[in-house]
Amino acid sequence: MRERGDKSPHLETVTTTVYRRYPFSWMRIRRPVVAIDSANFGRRGLGRTYLKYDFRTRSHIAVLLKAESKKIIGYAVARPLDEVPQQRGLYAEPETAYVSIIALHPTVQGRRLASPLLDTLIDALRTRGYTHMELDARKRNGSAQKLIRHFGEAVEKKWTTYNQQLDENMKHLRVRIAN
């Protein structure tokens, strides 16, 4: 039951949808997506231009998480690994996608909503023929560590990287998603 003053959306049911690109579709979702980015990351966030690129590029896969009220409360984006600037030409494999962001609005974090979001993203990746996905998880991020445990045996490779942009140690994961 919601308490008085609780500004979080009603979460009896949530839905996940793969984002469909059509004329002006970015304009319809831009405000809530940018608001989630700003609420989570502040000035260090991705920003409107980067998010627009992620949501409008055909090779990228974006998934939206919506509350019962159809309000967007989270999103995830994956792209081919060879499109990631840091990975280009190093070991980019055509059947591997890089999950660039998984974000939930702060009012709904900690309610196990990343799982359905990620499950829908993985289904969309499988549909496009991907067998693996890679992602970075901050060592100090408790949610990211839960995500690592969620994958369990599917994690094929785990190594520590140093991301100069974030200036902290990261765990880089390679996860098998093929059936």
ROMAR-87909 format. One record per residue (C-alpha): residue in three letters; x, y, z. Coordinates in steps of 0.1 Angstrom, whole numbers, plus 5000, padded with zeros to 4 digits. Each point is the difference from the previous one (the first is absolute). Layout:
// residues N
ALAXYZ;...
END
This chain:
// residues 179
MET500050005000;ARG501250354992;GLU500650235028;ARG498950364999;GLY502750214984;ASP501549714981;LYS500850134966;SER500949664984;PRO497749874973;HIS497549735009;LEU501849674992;GLU497549725001;THR500849924964;VAL502950114979;THR500549944963;THR503149994979;THR500050084963;VAL502750014973;TYR500250354988;ARG498750044964;ARG501650274979;TYR497550204978;PRO499850374992;PHE499950225031;SER500249715024;TRP503050145018;MET498150325007;ARG497349815018;ILE502449825024;ARG502850265003;ARG498950185032;PRO499549705022;VAL503249834987;VAL502150315005;ALA498450055035;ILE501049655011;ASP503550064987;SER500350335019;ALA498549855032;ASN502549725000;PHE503150164987;GLY499650375004;ARG502650204980;ARG502049684993;GLY497049864981;LEU499949914964;GLY498150304989;ARG497350064975;THR502249984969;TYR501549665009;LEU496749865010;LYS498450124968;TYR502849824981;ASP499449685020;PHE496350004995;ARG500050114963;THR502849784986;ARG498549694982;SER502749765011;HIS499450085037;ILE497349825020;ALA498250205027;VAL497449865025;LEU497650225020;LEU498649915034;LYS496650155006;ALA497850025032;GLU496349925000;SER499450374992;LYS502149964967;LYS502650235016;ILE503649914990;ILE501949895031;GLY503049844985;TYR501949914968;ALA502949794988;VAL502050034968;ALA502449764982;ARG502050054969;PRO502349784978;LEU503449975018;ASP501850124969;GLU498350345004;VAL501450065035;PRO502950234996;GLN502249845027;GLN499549654985;ARG500250084963;GLY502549784983;LEU501349845032;TYR497949685003;ALA496650114987;GLU498049694990;PRO497050034977;GLU497849795023;THR500750215031;ALA498050305012;TYR501150265025;VAL497450115026;SER500850375003;ILE497550095026;ILE497349865023;ALA498250285019;LEU497150015023;HIS498450315015;PRO501350045036;THR496549975015;VAL499749644987;GLN503549885006;GLY500449705023;ARG496749844989;ARG501549734977;LEU498950184969;ALA503349974982;SER499449634994;PRO496950034978;LEU501750294982;LEU503149794994;ASP498149684991;THR498150194972;LEU503350154988;ILE501649654999;ASP497049874980;ALA500350284975;LEU503849934997;ARG499349634994;THR497550094973;ARG502650204982;GLY502549715002;TYR502250105028;THR501549725021;HIS501950215026;MET499850345017;GLU502650205018;LEU499550275026;ASP501950195026;ALA499050005037;ARG501450245026;LYS501549815029;ARG498450235026;ASN496549984984;GLY497949755020;SER497449964973;ALA502749924974;GLN501449745023;LYS496549845004;LEU499850004962;ILE503349814998;ARG498549745024;HIS496849994979;PHE502049874970;GLY501849745021;GLU501449724978;ALA499350194968;VAL503050245007;GLU502849864978;LYS502650275007;LYS500450265027;TRP502950245002;THR500850335016;THR500550314978;TYR500950355009;ASN497650254984;GLN501750344999;GLN496850194993;LEU498449875033;ASP503349985018;GLU499249685018;ASN500549634997;MET497449814980;LYS499149644995;HIS499649914964;LEU497849704993;ARG499549774970;VAL496749815003;ARG498749724978;ILE496450074990;ALA499549734974;ASN497649725008;
END
